[in-house]
Amino acid sequence: MADVAKLPQPSSQLATDPRPRARWHALWTQSHCERLVHDQLAAKGLHPFLPTIPSWSVRAGCQHQVRIPMFAGYLFLHGVVDKNAYIEVRKSRGLVSILGQSWDRLATIPDRDIAAIQLVLGADLPLAPHPYLKNGRRVRVMRGPLAGLEGILVRLDSRKGRLVLSLDLLQRSVAAEVDCSAVAAA
């Protein structure tokens, strides 16, 4: 959580300011290389952000808590990425790619999404990775009385979702509320 305190805050520049605005970019890394890439970028004076969450690990029969990346294989970079900066970032060992189409058309992460991640990390709540689910996605219920059932997730609240089961032949559907932590992408 130390990364949260030292993050650059979203800049508020006037529309008449000719300088490019610093943005958040997503970096895709090789498996288990998030910290390696983060440290290399920080050593170059750039502003990487690697959100981590606690997780239990067992090594040599001993259980201890370690910090793992919140989003396995990804970290974020805040700044203006011109061609020179792009080349410097790409030189990082363990980096696969900066998300986007080319160096001058990089994908950006909205400031509000990074702020939400910072807020969640700062709240000191129990966190765990979870498969990405969105409205309209086909899911399978993994446990509970509906275990094994597949359907479409149409509403997602903080705890409950609505699973819709459709019979194409009859052109009818039925909906049931399910615990969102009990479903996985089908």
Stockholm file with secondary structure:
# STOCKHOLM 1.0

chainA/1-186         MADVAKLPQPSSQLATDPRPRARWHALWTQSHCERLVHDQLAAKGLHPFLPTIPSWSVRAGCQHQVRIPMFAGYLFLHGVVDKNAYIEVRKSRGLVSILGQSWDRLATIPDRDIAAIQLVLGADLPLAPHPYLKNGRRVRVMRGPLAGLEGILVRLDSRKGRLVLSLDLLQRSVAAEVDCSAVAAA
#=GR chainA/1-186 SS CHHHHTSCCCCCCCTTCCSCCCEEEEEEESTTCHHHHHHHHHHTTCEEECCEEEEEEEETTEEEEEEEESSTTEEEEEECCCHHHHHHHHTSTTEEEESEEETTEECCBCHHHHHHHHHHHHTTCCCCCCCCCCTTEEEEECSSTTTTCEEEEEEECSSEEEEEEEETTTTEEEEEEEEGGGEEEC
#=GC SS_cons         CHHHHTSCCCCCCCTTCCSCCCEEEEEEESTTCHHHHHHHHHHTTCEEECCEEEEEEEETTEEEEEEEESSTTEEEEEECCCHHHHHHHHTSTTEEEESEEETTEECCBCHHHHHHHHHHHHTTCCCCCCCCCCTTEEEEECSSTTTTCEEEEEEECSSEEEEEEEETTTTEEEEEEEEGGGEEEC
//
